[in-house]
Amino acid sequence: MEILNNEQCFVQLWLLLERTRRLLRVQCKRFCISSVLKTWFGGEANDDFIWEVCHLCEQEGLSELPRPKLFPRQHREFIRAIVAVRMGISFYRIDLKALDRAYSEAFPHSTAINVSKKIKDKRIKNIKK
């Protein structure tokens, strides 16, 4: 699987994450980071690779992941960590704007990950008036 730091790849990763969740559920396996990585990368997903991804996304102790469509923030960090480890780049060089746009494209009927705080503030001010 070729991993790139661009919106098109991120869309595919979001969709693949949801498909993997369903696949693991049918197989009666836990939807956790190690299961996802082993499903995606097979033998390449050794203990060091899994630990590095878990460490980067700060989810070392998380045994079960929530649904990506409903709880996207944890998965955003998970995808960032996968891309960083696979590409050998810094976690902070991942294009977050493209990652967030990709989420909105992959799940068009879900609320966007980052709703502008300024828009929220304007709405609150208009409601108070």
C-alpha positions as semicolon CSV with decimal commas, in nm:
position;residue;x (nm);y (nm);z (nm)
1;M;0,000;0,000;0,000
2;E;0,148;0,333;-0,105
3;I;0,103;0,605;0,156
4;L;0,134;0,970;0,056
5;N;0,089;1,301;0,236
6;N;-0,198;1,429;0,018
7;E;-0,575;1,460;0,023
8;Q;-0,641;1,181;-0,226
9;C;-0,450;0,929;-0,016
10;F;-0,621;1,054;0,301
11;V;-0,966;0,997;0,149
12;Q;-0,866;0,641;0,068
13;L;-0,735;0,589;0,422
14;W;-1,057;0,721;0,581
15;L;-1,267;0,490;0,363
16;L;-1,034;0,197;0,421
17;L;-1,055;0,254;0,794
18;E;-1,434;0,226;0,788
19;R;-1,421;-0,084;0,567
20;T;-1,164;-0,241;0,799
21;R;-1,389;-0,172;1,099
22;R;-1,671;-0,361;0,931
23;L;-1,441;-0,645;0,822
24;L;-1,301;-0,693;1,172
25;R;-1,652;-0,690;1,319
26;V;-1,760;-0,967;1,079
27;Q;-1,448;-1,165;1,172
28;C;-1,527;-1,115;1,546
29;K;-1,197;-0,932;1,596
30;R;-1,138;-0,616;1,792
31;F;-1,120;-0,288;1,603
32;C;-0,793;-0,170;1,754
33;I;-0,474;-0,015;1,621
34;S;-0,277;-0,338;1,602
35;S;-0,559;-0,525;1,424
36;V;-0,597;-0,244;1,170
37;L;-0,223;-0,224;1,104
38;K;-0,191;-0,602;1,070
39;T;-0,487;-0,608;0,830
40;W;-0,344;-0,326;0,619
41;F;0,027;-0,408;0,622
42;G;0,044;-0,779;0,707
43;G;0,392;-0,887;0,814
44;E;0,527;-0,532;0,787
45;A;0,321;-0,443;1,095
46;N;0,572;-0,575;1,347
47;D;0,577;-0,477;1,715
48;D;0,811;-0,181;1,656
49;F;0,592;-0,041;1,377
50;I;0,276;-0,080;1,588
51;W;0,443;0,078;1,893
52;E;0,571;0,373;1,691
53;V;0,226;0,444;1,544
54;C;0,059;0,409;1,887
55;H;0,320;0,632;2,049
56;L;0,287;0,906;1,786
57;C;-0,091;0,918;1,805
58;E;-0,078;0,889;2,188
59;Q;-0,312;0,591;2,197
60;E;-0,085;0,330;2,356
61;G;-0,342;0,206;2,606
62;L;-0,647;0,218;2,381
63;S;-0,772;-0,133;2,323
64;E;-1,079;-0,058;2,110
65;L;-1,122;0,226;1,862
66;P;-1,457;0,402;1,825
67;R;-1,629;0,435;1,486
68;P;-1,429;0,665;1,255
69;K;-1,742;0,829;1,118
70;L;-1,870;0,929;1,462
71;F;-1,546;0,999;1,651
72;P;-1,298;1,128;1,392
73;R;-1,040;1,305;1,608
74;Q;-0,870;0,990;1,741
75;H;-0,864;0,848;1,392
76;R;-0,720;1,167;1,248
77;E;-0,423;1,131;1,482
78;F;-0,401;0,759;1,397
79;I;-0,389;0,832;1,023
80;R;-0,131;1,107;1,080
81;A;0,087;0,860;1,270
82;I;0,059;0,594;0,999
83;V;0,157;0,841;0,726
84;A;0,446;0,977;0,932
85;V;0,587;0,634;1,011
86;R;0,542;0,493;0,659
87;M;0,691;0,799;0,489
88;G;0,962;0,854;0,750
89;I;0,865;1,216;0,806
90;S;0,777;1,416;1,114
91;F;0,429;1,374;1,261
92;Y;0,395;1,753;1,242
93;R;0,463;1,771;0,865
94;I;0,139;1,590;0,783
95;D;-0,103;1,817;0,593
96;L;-0,386;1,853;0,847
97;K;-0,600;2,070;0,623
98;A;-0,592;1,802;0,353
99;L;-0,661;1,534;0,614
100;D;-0,966;1,723;0,743
101;R;-1,096;1,791;0,391
102;A;-1,051;1,422;0,312
103;Y;-1,265;1,331;0,613
104;S;-1,542;1,560;0,487
105;E;-1,515;1,404;0,143
106;A;-1,511;1,046;0,272
107;F;-1,804;1,108;0,510
108;P;-2,003;1,391;0,350
109;H;-2,301;1,363;0,586
110;S;-2,091;1,392;0,903
111;T;-1,997;1,712;1,080
112;A;-1,658;1,844;0,969
113;I;-1,370;1,779;1,210
114;N;-1,270;2,144;1,247
115;V;-1,556;2,387;1,254
116;S;-1,419;2,739;1,254
117;K;-1,426;2,884;1,603
118;K;-1,491;3,230;1,457
119;I;-1,809;3,108;1,291
120;K;-1,926;2,960;1,621
121;D;-1,849;3,286;1,803
122;K;-2,047;3,488;1,547
123;R;-2,345;3,257;1,579
124;I;-2,338;3,282;1,958
125;K;-2,323;3,664;1,939
126;N;-2,616;3,670;1,695
127;I;-2,821;3,446;1,922
128;K;-2,756;3,671;2,225
129;K;-2,878;3,981;2,037
